[in-house]
Amino acid sequence: MTIIITNDDGVYSKGIKASYQALRPLMPLIISAPESQKTGTGRGFTLYKPIRVREVKFGDSIAYATSGTPVDSLLFATRGLGICPSLVVSGINLGENISTEITASGTVGVALEAASCNYASIAVSLEVPKDMAKFEEGKDIDFLAAQHVTRKIAQTVLEHGLPDGVDLLNVNIPKDATPATPVEITFLERRLYESKIEKRTDPMGRAYYWNLGDIIEKSSPGSDVYCIKNKHHISITPLSIDLTAKINEKQLEYLL
């Protein structure tokens, strides 16, 4: 029995170290994660070039740092090392992963990949007070509440499994959470950001473009966005890897 821990912030992130500390009392752990920041890689994996792997010191253990994506790191652990995990935990991610935009997240993407391989999986993300914290590997971030939630949910899933129709859990913790913060079961809000491309000019007078996004203020009660941003509660969203629309087939007869 083994838990695989991975992430998209990189093996040196304080978030993955917090997960390790939270989960080590439960069972043996394998840490396999990208060697550097891989935010926004979704469920992508590496083709047409080799994946390099090296062992790095990780507390009183070692971790496997891969040159690839989070999914590459998971596949190295399961196929390269032959690990059949009882549970895959992705995170603790620096920054929330909420709304239907989670498909872009490497944190959620690797949990989706694990679920598609029939491994129980959890993606855990912690809201942080500023974007810079993500790229400072979690400097000055308090992970106490996130560790408490991660350990509790992981232990419950290990003992009872996931309900029929649920392939993975997407867990988000507000930045001001404590171990006593209420927990809600939520659904994915439609969108979180209003995306835009901003044109800028470099010192040589050449144009370049920057992906930006303003948070959409309105959200639906019961959604993950409303839970985190309005109520400041912990959100657990059950997900399925089956993206088939749940509709009556007769609604599409006009296409035939």
Contacts in CASP RR format, 6 or more apart in sequence:
PFRMAT RR
TARGET T0000
AUTHOR 0000-0000-0000
METHOD contacts of the structure
MODEL  1
MTIIITNDDGVYSKGIKASYQALRPLMPLIISAPESQKTGTGRGFTLYKP
IRVREVKFGDSIAYATSGTPVDSLLFATRGLGICPSLVVSGINLGENIST
EITASGTVGVALEAASCNYASIAVSLEVPKDMAKFEEGKDIDFLAAQHVT
RKIAQTVLEHGLPDGVDLLNVNIPKDATPATPVEITFLERRLYESKIEKR
TDPMGRAYYWNLGDIIEKSSPGSDVYCIKNKHHISITPLSIDLTAKINEK
QLEYLL
1 27 0 8 1.000
1 28 0 8 1.000
1 86 0 8 1.000
2 27 0 8 1.000
2 28 0 8 1.000
2 29 0 8 1.000
2 30 0 8 1.000
2 83 0 8 1.000
2 84 0 8 1.000
2 85 0 8 1.000
2 86 0 8 1.000
3 23 0 8 1.000
3 26 0 8 1.000
3 27 0 8 1.000
3 28 0 8 1.000
3 29 0 8 1.000
3 30 0 8 1.000
3 85 0 8 1.000
3 86 0 8 1.000
3 87 0 8 1.000
3 88 0 8 1.000
3 89 0 8 1.000
3 154 0 8 1.000
4 29 0 8 1.000
4 30 0 8 1.000
4 31 0 8 1.000
4 32 0 8 1.000
4 74 0 8 1.000
4 77 0 8 1.000
4 78 0 8 1.000
4 83 0 8 1.000
4 85 0 8 1.000
4 87 0 8 1.000
4 88 0 8 1.000
4 89 0 8 1.000
4 114 0 8 1.000
4 119 0 8 1.000
5 16 0 8 1.000
5 19 0 8 1.000
5 20 0 8 1.000
5 23 0 8 1.000
5 29 0 8 1.000
5 30 0 8 1.000
5 31 0 8 1.000
5 32 0 8 1.000
5 33 0 8 1.000
5 88 0 8 1.000
5 89 0 8 1.000
5 90 0 8 1.000
5 91 0 8 1.000
6 16 0 8 1.000
6 31 0 8 1.000
6 32 0 8 1.000
6 33 0 8 1.000
6 70 0 8 1.000
6 73 0 8 1.000
6 74 0 8 1.000
6 77 0 8 1.000
6 88 0 8 1.000
6 89 0 8 1.000
6 90 0 8 1.000
6 91 0 8 1.000
6 110 0 8 1.000
7 13 0 8 1.000
7 15 0 8 1.000
7 16 0 8 1.000
7 19 0 8 1.000
7 33 0 8 1.000
7 34 0 8 1.000
7 70 0 8 1.000
7 90 0 8 1.000
7 91 0 8 1.000
7 92 0 8 1.000
7 93 0 8 1.000
7 107 0 8 1.000
7 110 0 8 1.000
8 34 0 8 1.000
8 37 0 8 1.000
8 38 0 8 1.000
8 39 0 8 1.000
8 40 0 8 1.000
8 41 0 8 1.000
8 42 0 8 1.000
8 69 0 8 1.000
8 70 0 8 1.000
8 90 0 8 1.000
8 91 0 8 1.000
8 93 0 8 1.000
8 105 0 8 1.000
8 106 0 8 1.000
8 107 0 8 1.000
8 110 0 8 1.000
9 15 0 8 1.000
9 16 0 8 1.000
9 37 0 8 1.000
9 38 0 8 1.000
9 39 0 8 1.000
9 91 0 8 1.000
9 93 0 8 1.000
9 94 0 8 1.000
9 107 0 8 1.000
9 134 0 8 1.000
9 137 0 8 1.000
9 138 0 8 1.000
10 16 0 8 1.000
10 33 0 8 1.000
10 34 0 8 1.000
10 35 0 8 1.000
10 36 0 8 1.000
10 37 0 8 1.000
10 38 0 8 1.000
10 65 0 8 1.000
10 137 0 8 1.000
11 31 0 8 1.000
11 33 0 8 1.000
11 34 0 8 1.000
11 35 0 8 1.000
11 56 0 8 1.000
11 58 0 8 1.000
11 63 0 8 1.000
11 65 0 8 1.000
12 137 0 8 1.000
13 94 0 8 1.000
13 137 0 8 1.000
13 138 0 8 1.000
14 94 0 8 1.000
14 137 0 8 1.000
14 138 0 8 1.000
14 139 0 8 1.000
14 141 0 8 1.000
14 143 0 8 1.000
15 91 0 8 1.000
15 92 0 8 1.000
15 93 0 8 1.000
15 94 0 8 1.000
15 126 0 8 1.000
15 138 0 8 1.000
15 141 0 8 1.000
15 143 0 8 1.000
15 146 0 8 1.000
16 31 0 8 1.000
16 33 0 8 1.000
16 63 0 8 1.000
16 91 0 8 1.000
16 92 0 8 1.000
17 58 0 8 1.000
17 59 0 8 1.000
18 92 0 8 1.000
18 143 0 8 1.000
18 146 0 8 1.000
18 147 0 8 1.000
18 150 0 8 1.000
19 89 0 8 1.000
19 91 0 8 1.000
19 92 0 8 1.000
19 124 0 8 1.000
19 147 0 8 1.000
19 150 0 8 1.000
20 29 0 8 1.000
20 31 0 8 1.000
20 58 0 8 1.000
20 59 0 8 1.000
20 61 0 8 1.000
21 147 0 8 1.000
22 146 0 8 1.000
22 147 0 8 1.000
22 148 0 8 1.000
22 150 0 8 1.000
22 151 0 8 1.000
22 154 0 8 1.000
23 29 0 8 1.000
23 89 0 8 1.000
23 150 0 8 1.000
23 151 0 8 1.000
23 154 0 8 1.000
25 151 0 8 1.000
26 151 0 8 1.000
26 154 0 8 1.000
26 155 0 8 1.000
26 158 0 8 1.000
27 86 0 8 1.000
27 158 0 8 1.000
29 61 0 8 1.000
30 64 0 8 1.000
30 77 0 8 1.000
30 81 0 8 1.000
30 83 0 8 1.000
30 85 0 8 1.000
31 58 0 8 1.000
31 61 0 8 1.000
31 62 0 8 1.000
31 63 0 8 1.000
31 64 0 8 1.000
32 63 0 8 1.000
32 64 0 8 1.000
32 66 0 8 1.000
32 73 0 8 1.000
32 74 0 8 1.000
32 76 0 8 1.000
32 77 0 8 1.000
32 81 0 8 1.000
33 63 0 8 1.000
33 64 0 8 1.000
33 65 0 8 1.000
33 66 0 8 1.000
33 70 0 8 1.000
33 73 0 8 1.000
34 65 0 8 1.000
34 66 0 8 1.000
34 67 0 8 1.000
34 68 0 8 1.000
34 69 0 8 1.000
34 70 0 8 1.000
34 72 0 8 1.000
34 73 0 8 1.000
35 54 0 8 1.000
35 56 0 8 1.000
35 65 0 8 1.000
35 66 0 8 1.000
35 67 0 8 1.000
35 68 0 8 1.000
37 134 0 8 1.000
37 135 0 8 1.000
38 68 0 8 1.000
38 69 0 8 1.000
38 70 0 8 1.000
38 106 0 8 1.000
39 105 0 8 1.000
39 106 0 8 1.000
39 134 0 8 1.000
40 104 0 8 1.000
40 105 0 8 1.000
40 106 0 8 1.000
41 69 0 8 1.000
41 70 0 8 1.000
41 71 0 8 1.000
41 106 0 8 1.000
41 109 0 8 1.000
42 69 0 8 1.000
42 70 0 8 1.000
42 71 0 8 1.000
42 103 0 8 1.000
42 104 0 8 1.000
42 105 0 8 1.000
42 106 0 8 1.000
42 108 0 8 1.000
42 109 0 8 1.000
42 110 0 8 1.000
43 71 0 8 1.000
43 103 0 8 1.000
43 106 0 8 1.000
43 109 0 8 1.000
43 110 0 8 1.000
43 112 0 8 1.000
43 113 0 8 1.000
44 69 0 8 1.000
44 71 0 8 1.000
44 109 0 8 1.000
45 68 0 8 1.000
45 69 0 8 1.000
45 71 0 8 1.000
45 72 0 8 1.000
45 75 0 8 1.000
45 113 0 8 1.000
46 67 0 8 1.000
46 68 0 8 1.000
46 69 0 8 1.000
46 72 0 8 1.000
50 67 0 8 1.000
51 66 0 8 1.000
51 67 0 8 1.000
51 68 0 8 1.000
51 72 0 8 1.000
51 76 0 8 1.000
52 66 0 8 1.000
52 67 0 8 1.000
53 64 0 8 1.000
53 65 0 8 1.000
53 66 0 8 1.000
53 67 0 8 1.000
53 76 0 8 1.000
54 64 0 8 1.000
54 65 0 8 1.000
55 62 0 8 1.000
55 63 0 8 1.000
55 64 0 8 1.000
55 65 0 8 1.000
56 62 0 8 1.000
56 63 0 8 1.000
56 64 0 8 1.000
56 65 0 8 1.000
57 63 0 8 1.000
64 73 0 8 1.000
64 76 0 8 1.000
64 77 0 8 1.000
64 81 0 8 1.000
66 72 0 8 1.000
66 73 0 8 1.000
66 76 0 8 1.000
69 106 0 8 1.000
69 110 0 8 1.000
70 90 0 8 1.000
70 106 0 8 1.000
70 107 0 8 1.000
70 109 0 8 1.000
70 110 0 8 1.000
71 106 0 8 1.000
71 109 0 8 1.000
71 110 0 8 1.000
71 113 0 8 1.000
73 110 0 8 1.000
74 88 0 8 1.000
74 110 0 8 1.000
74 113 0 8 1.000
74 114 0 8 1.000
75 113 0 8 1.000
77 83 0 8 1.000
77 85 0 8 1.000
78 84 0 8 1.000
78 85 0 8 1.000
78 117 0 8 1.000
78 119 0 8 1.000
85 114 0 8 1.000
85 119 0 8 1.000
86 120 0 8 1.000
86 158 0 8 1.000
87 119 0 8 1.000
87 120 0 8 1.000
87 121 0 8 1.000
87 122 0 8 1.000
87 154 0 8 1.000
87 157 0 8 1.000
87 158 0 8 1.000
88 110 0 8 1.000
88 111 0 8 1.000
88 114 0 8 1.000
88 119 0 8 1.000
88 120 0 8 1.000
88 121 0 8 1.000
88 122 0 8 1.000
89 121 0 8 1.000
89 122 0 8 1.000
89 124 0 8 1.000
89 150 0 8 1.000
89 154 0 8 1.000
90 106 0 8 1.000
90 107 0 8 1.000
90 108 0 8 1.000
90 109 0 8 1.000
90 110 0 8 1.000
90 111 0 8 1.000
90 114 0 8 1.000
90 121 0 8 1.000
90 122 0 8 1.000
90 123 0 8 1.000
90 124 0 8 1.000
91 107 0 8 1.000
91 123 0 8 1.000
91 124 0 8 1.000
91 125 0 8 1.000
92 124 0 8 1.000
92 125 0 8 1.000
92 126 0 8 1.000
92 143 0 8 1.000
92 146 0 8 1.000
92 147 0 8 1.000
92 150 0 8 1.000
93 105 0 8 1.000
93 107 0 8 1.000
93 123 0 8 1.000
93 124 0 8 1.000
93 125 0 8 1.000
93 126 0 8 1.000
94 126 0 8 1.000
94 128 0 8 1.000
94 133 0 8 1.000
94 134 0 8 1.000
94 137 0 8 1.000
94 138 0 8 1.000
94 141 0 8 1.000
95 125 0 8 1.000
95 126 0 8 1.000
95 127 0 8 1.000
95 128 0 8 1.000
95 133 0 8 1.000
95 134 0 8 1.000
96 125 0 8 1.000
96 126 0 8 1.000
96 127 0 8 1.000
96 172 0 8 1.000
96 228 0 8 1.000
97 105 0 8 1.000
97 107 0 8 1.000
97 108 0 8 1.000
97 123 0 8 1.000
97 125 0 8 1.000
97 170 0 8 1.000
97 172 0 8 1.000
98 125 0 8 1.000
98 170 0 8 1.000
98 172 0 8 1.000
98 188 0 8 1.000
98 189 0 8 1.000
98 192 0 8 1.000
98 224 0 8 1.000
98 225 0 8 1.000
98 228 0 8 1.000
98 235 0 8 1.000
98 237 0 8 1.000
99 188 0 8 1.000
99 189 0 8 1.000
99 190 0 8 1.000
99 191 0 8 1.000
99 192 0 8 1.000
99 223 0 8 1.000
99 224 0 8 1.000
99 225 0 8 1.000
100 188 0 8 1.000
100 189 0 8 1.000
100 190 0 8 1.000
100 191 0 8 1.000
101 191 0 8 1.000
101 192 0 8 1.000
101 193 0 8 1.000
102 108 0 8 1.000
102 109 0 8 1.000
102 123 0 8 1.000
102 170 0 8 1.000
102 188 0 8 1.000
103 109 0 8 1.000
105 123 0 8 1.000
105 125 0 8 1.000
107 123 0 8 1.000
107 124 0 8 1.000
107 125 0 8 1.000
108 123 0 8 1.000
108 170 0 8 1.000
109 123 0 8 1.000
110 123 0 8 1.000
111 121 0 8 1.000
111 122 0 8 1.000
111 123 0 8 1.000
111 168 0 8 1.000
111 170 0 8 1.000
112 121 0 8 1.000
112 167 0 8 1.000
112 168 0 8 1.000
112 239 0 8 1.000
112 241 0 8 1.000
114 120 0 8 1.000
114 121 0 8 1.000
114 168 0 8 1.000
115 121 0 8 1.000
115 167 0 8 1.000
115 168 0 8 1.000
115 239 0 8 1.000
115 241 0 8 1.000
116 167 0 8 1.000
116 241 0 8 1.000
120 157 0 8 1.000
120 158 0 8 1.000
120 161 0 8 1.000
120 162 0 8 1.000
120 168 0 8 1.000
121 167 0 8 1.000
121 168 0 8 1.000
121 169 0 8 1.000
122 150 0 8 1.000
122 153 0 8 1.000
122 154 0 8 1.000
122 157 0 8 1.000
122 168 0 8 1.000
122 169 0 8 1.000
122 171 0 8 1.000
123 168 0 8 1.000
123 169 0 8 1.000
123 170 0 8 1.000
123 171 0 8 1.000
124 146 0 8 1.000
124 149 0 8 1.000
124 150 0 8 1.000
124 153 0 8 1.000
124 171 0 8 1.000
124 172 0 8 1.000
124 173 0 8 1.000
125 170 0 8 1.000
125 171 0 8 1.000
125 172 0 8 1.000
125 173 0 8 1.000
126 141 0 8 1.000
126 143 0 8 1.000
126 146 0 8 1.000
126 172 0 8 1.000
126 173 0 8 1.000
126 175 0 8 1.000
127 172 0 8 1.000
127 173 0 8 1.000
127 174 0 8 1.000
127 175 0 8 1.000
127 228 0 8 1.000
128 134 0 8 1.000
128 138 0 8 1.000
128 141 0 8 1.000
128 175 0 8 1.000
129 175 0 8 1.000
133 139 0 8 1.000
133 140 0 8 1.000
133 141 0 8 1.000
144 178 0 8 1.000
144 179 0 8 1.000
145 173 0 8 1.000
145 177 0 8 1.000
145 178 0 8 1.000
145 179 0 8 1.000
145 181 0 8 1.000
146 173 0 8 1.000
146 177 0 8 1.000
148 179 0 8 1.000
149 171 0 8 1.000
149 173 0 8 1.000
149 177 0 8 1.000
149 179 0 8 1.000
149 183 0 8 1.000
149 234 0 8 1.000
150 171 0 8 1.000
153 169 0 8 1.000
153 171 0 8 1.000
153 236 0 8 1.000
157 169 0 8 1.000
162 168 0 8 1.000
162 169 0 8 1.000
162 238 0 8 1.000
163 238 0 8 1.000
165 238 0 8 1.000
165 240 0 8 1.000
166 238 0 8 1.000
166 239 0 8 1.000
166 240 0 8 1.000
167 239 0 8 1.000
167 240 0 8 1.000
167 241 0 8 1.000
167 242 0 8 1.000
168 238 0 8 1.000
168 239 0 8 1.000
168 241 0 8 1.000
169 236 0 8 1.000
169 237 0 8 1.000
169 238 0 8 1.000
169 239 0 8 1.000
170 224 0 8 1.000
170 235 0 8 1.000
170 236 0 8 1.000
170 237 0 8 1.000
170 238 0 8 1.000
170 239 0 8 1.000
171 234 0 8 1.000
171 235 0 8 1.000
171 236 0 8 1.000
171 237 0 8 1.000
172 224 0 8 1.000
172 227 0 8 1.000
172 228 0 8 1.000
172 234 0 8 1.000
172 235 0 8 1.000
172 237 0 8 1.000
173 181 0 8 1.000
173 234 0 8 1.000
174 181 0 8 1.000
174 228 0 8 1.000
174 232 0 8 1.000
174 233 0 8 1.000
174 234 0 8 1.000
176 232 0 8 1.000
177 232 0 8 1.000
177 234 0 8 1.000
181 232 0 8 1.000
181 233 0 8 1.000
181 234 0 8 1.000
182 231 0 8 1.000
182 233 0 8 1.000
182 234 0 8 1.000
183 233 0 8 1.000
183 234 0 8 1.000
183 235 0 8 1.000
183 236 0 8 1.000
184 222 0 8 1.000
184 227 0 8 1.000
184 231 0 8 1.000
184 233 0 8 1.000
184 234 0 8 1.000
184 235 0 8 1.000
184 236 0 8 1.000
185 236 0 8 1.000
185 237 0 8 1.000
185 238 0 8 1.000
186 222 0 8 1.000
186 223 0 8 1.000
186 224 0 8 1.000
186 226 0 8 1.000
186 227 0 8 1.000
186 235 0 8 1.000
186 236 0 8 1.000
186 237 0 8 1.000
187 222 0 8 1.000
187 223 0 8 1.000
187 224 0 8 1.000
187 237 0 8 1.000
188 223 0 8 1.000
188 224 0 8 1.000
188 237 0 8 1.000
188 239 0 8 1.000
189 219 0 8 1.000
189 220 0 8 1.000
189 223 0 8 1.000
189 224 0 8 1.000
189 225 0 8 1.000
189 226 0 8 1.000
191 216 0 8 1.000
192 215 0 8 1.000
192 216 0 8 1.000
192 225 0 8 1.000
193 213 0 8 1.000
193 214 0 8 1.000
193 215 0 8 1.000
193 216 0 8 1.000
194 213 0 8 1.000
194 214 0 8 1.000
194 215 0 8 1.000
194 216 0 8 1.000
195 211 0 8 1.000
195 212 0 8 1.000
195 213 0 8 1.000
196 212 0 8 1.000
196 213 0 8 1.000
196 214 0 8 1.000
197 209 0 8 1.000
197 210 0 8 1.000
197 211 0 8 1.000
197 212 0 8 1.000
198 209 0 8 1.000
198 210 0 8 1.000
198 212 0 8 1.000
199 207 0 8 1.000
199 208 0 8 1.000
199 209 0 8 1.000
200 207 0 8 1.000
200 208 0 8 1.000
200 209 0 8 1.000
200 210 0 8 1.000
201 207 0 8 1.000
201 208 0 8 1.000
202 208 0 8 1.000
215 229 0 8 1.000
219 225 0 8 1.000
219 226 0 8 1.000
219 229 0 8 1.000
219 230 0 8 1.000
220 226 0 8 1.000
224 235 0 8 1.000
224 237 0 8 1.000
227 233 0 8 1.000
227 234 0 8 1.000
227 235 0 8 1.000
228 235 0 8 1.000
END
